[in-house]
Amino acid sequence: MSDNYHFIGIGGIGMSGLARILLHQNIAVTGSDIAFNYTIDGLIKAGATIHKGQAASNITAGTTVIYSSDIKADNPEYNAAVSLQCPLLHRSDLLAHLIKDKCSLAVAGTHGKTTTSSLLATVLWEAGLDPSFAVGGMLPQFQTNSHWGQSNLFAFEADESDGSFLKYAPFGAIVTNIDNDHLSAYNGSTAVLIEAFRTFISQVKSLEHLFWCGDDAHLMHLNVGGQSYGFGKYCDWRISNVQQKDFQLFFDLEGPGKVYSEIALNLSGVHNALNAAAVFALAMALKVPEESIRNSFKNFKGVLRRCERKGEFDGTLFIDDYAHHPTEILTTLQGIRNAIQSKRLIAVFQPHRYSRTQDCLGQYGQIFASADEVIVTDIYGAGEAPISGLSHEQIIQEIRQASAASVQYVPRPALGHKLSQFVQPQDVVVTLGAGDITKVAGEALALLENSRFTLDGQPSLSY
């Protein structure tokens, strides 16, 4: 490995995790990003040198430069690295290098990768196995998204969004599902996407440690080896008797030759029973003690931005979730509805990327059925150019035509203020999206705390 690494866009969740692993190995790390956040603050404390803003002067000869698929060809640091003949590695190439001598355990699939890989990493960690891991979210239990452990185990997310998961040949894997997302990386073809998953699965080294969702039609038709999990009666690991109490799940899991009763999981939503079943099955194959797995499930604190409870004011609960694809939004809202029963549910949606919004037109109508109120805000471009004629209006029209929920448009800068005026005691607000929608709960809570009430219930003064 190189002596020095520079990460272009080091604050991204995937990039920051790999940077942290290098720092764990006492390797010099520099990086840059256009804005600082808590992730970057943590990297600086761990020893990284990070520049605010991106400039050619941040690159020095002899440094290995790491970039992601979000870095454009005109990036000044990328071009400087080319001019200086620095070694250039895509983040997936660095990850492939880090896992090559490990017993690597990949989690792939369109939805559920981060929760599943985080739960797997937690199970291995709390079993005392000291795994390495690199996941797509911050684990509040460990205050990190990655770790370089002393054991041979390495749990990681295999990202299909840019096709880079085909660079990995893991020892074992979980494949959660295949859905129509990121099709631009697959010539706009679902068939090409499915074949990519077939190739990835064929690269898994141990069929005894391969688990895939038997409820997913695409995976079922691939006719691969390994073991299936799901609700279907032909699944090798079959889930039954699912109950949700508040934000906790309870379910039975029937595996080969044994029924594991009353598994408790500190997450909501039936989709998380699927994620947990996959982790349970793989952990058992790795000889992790059953009681240790159960305890990890029961005490799991989730992942930031995955149904994350951001705060509460006067009985109003604010939740933030990364869901931005229609399938993710549907399952997230269903899980929250099951947890809160008859309370008023307000869904606040920020569409993510113009290309995805266009690809998903026709799928937005029914996905908000669990909500009582829906607020749609502006599309978050994530660096993409707008598409002529495409806006939030098409989404609003779909919802109005297919759902009984009340729906309205609120511009992004006004969301915090709107919610602070709109919510009532006992409401549940969930913000949905992969962009800066994550800040809205904090904005609304701050306004509620500072402007709406004082301790004696009277309007407070603004300063």
Secondary structure, DSSP 4 states (H G I P E B T S, - for coil): --SEEEEETTTSHHHHHHHHHHHHTT-EEEEEESS--HHHHHHHHTT-EEEES--GGG--TT-EEEE-TTS-TT-HHHHHHHHTT--EEEHHHHHHHHHTTSEEEEEESSSSHHHHHHHHHHHHHHTT---EEEEEEEETTTTEEEE--SSSEEEEE---TTSGGGG---SEEEE----S-SGGGGTT-HHHHHHHHHHHHHT-S-GGGEEEETT-HHHHHH--SSEEEESSTT-SEEEEEEEEETTEEEEEEEETTEEEEEEEES--SHHHHHHHHHHHHHHHHTT--HHHHHHHHHH---BTTBSEEEEEETTEEEEEE---SHHHHHHHHHHHHHHHTTS-EEEEE--B-HHHHHHTTTSSSSTTTT-SEEEE---B-TTPPPPTT-SHHHHHHHHHHH-SSEEEE--GGGHHHHHHHH--TT-EEEEE-SSGGGGHHHHHHHHIIIII--TTSSPPPP-
